[in-house]
Amino acid sequence: MTATETPTDGRRLRRDRNRESVVSALLELYREGDVAPSTEAIAARAGISARSLFRYFDDSDALVRTAIARQQEHLAPLYALDIDPAAPLDERIGAFVAGRVRLVEAMGAVGQVARNLAAKQPRIAGELGRVRAVLRGQVADVFAAELSVRSDADATATLAAIDVLTSWEAYHLLREDQGLSAAAAAAVITTGLRRLLGTVV
């Protein structure tokens, strides 16, 4: 404790450090593939006792919400796309797919946890809805030239199809259910975009 730090300050700092350790531990376990870690596993990874874990969170739902929010903070820089809307279509498709794959790879198992919990946690469901709207908006912006020359119904259907094709859910199916590498999954998405946008017969 420093000369200017009070005992209360020291306790608060320890509490904050332990709270951060618990959140980091849970995210590490998620990223390693354990999407439902036990209290004991989280506490052991955080270096605290299992009994003291919920001194820092009201309940397990509060802990998970905090971890997902922290993950979103980490992912924030990956949402940005620097794509010239006037660039050739194939160039835009390549840049878009590369950016989207980086993002969904980084989401990893935390994306699955969020979707598993959305049905019973409205705050998580709301955040997922916000993220999906942002990603759908990116599709509309990057491929605005191609969508604008279609009928309203065709443009709406094409946007919906691209939104699904480039979603976390579709990527998860390609990687986990079909066992594709990241590069192979990106190739599938690229081919799908070219077909949807009219560049492949």
Secondary structure, DSSP 4 states (H G I P E B T S, - for coil): --TT--HHHHHHHHHHHHHHHHHHHHHHHHHTT-SS--HHHHHHHHTS-GGGGGGSSSSHHHHHHHHHHHHHHHHHHHH-----TTS-HHHHHHHHHHHHHHHHHHHHHHHHHHHHHHTT-HHHHHHHHHHHHHHHHHHHHHTHHHHHTS-HHHHHHHHHHHHHHTSHHHHHIIIIIS---HHHHHHHHHHHHHHHTT---
